[in-house]
């Protein structure tokens, strides 16, 4: 995680805080931590995200799709192989649907070369998920 936030004092502080709460068993998955931080920020800024915490956790977890696809891309895997490996790693189809893995793979493999591409794709996955109507009544 630190390589992705290196150079950002805020990002590095947040990463260290995450490591502390994971080490102390306060959270089991980073998505719980991230959802909590988003809720804290929304409260502080008097924003109403109009989304339940469970949806935030799922949407943050879905950003793992881009992370694993990029990891495979960087090691030279072609897109179909990366999709298959990601589907194996992230096997819960309710959280990680096959169509989403394929869609994110197209984005990850199309945006090579930009140092910020992974962050952009992950952000797009998160905010699209959070603002979608597909899982509102879940």
HELIX and SHEET records of a PDB file:
HELIX    1   1 UNK A    2  UNK A    5  1                                   4    
HELIX    2   2 UNK A    9  UNK A   23  1                                  15    
HELIX    3   3 UNK A   30  UNK A   44  1                                  15    
HELIX    4   4 UNK A   53  UNK A   74  1                                  22    
HELIX    5   5 UNK A   79  UNK A   89  1                                  11    
HELIX    6   6 UNK A   98  UNK A  110  1                                  13    
HELIX    7   7 UNK A  117  UNK A  131  1                                  15    
END                                                                             
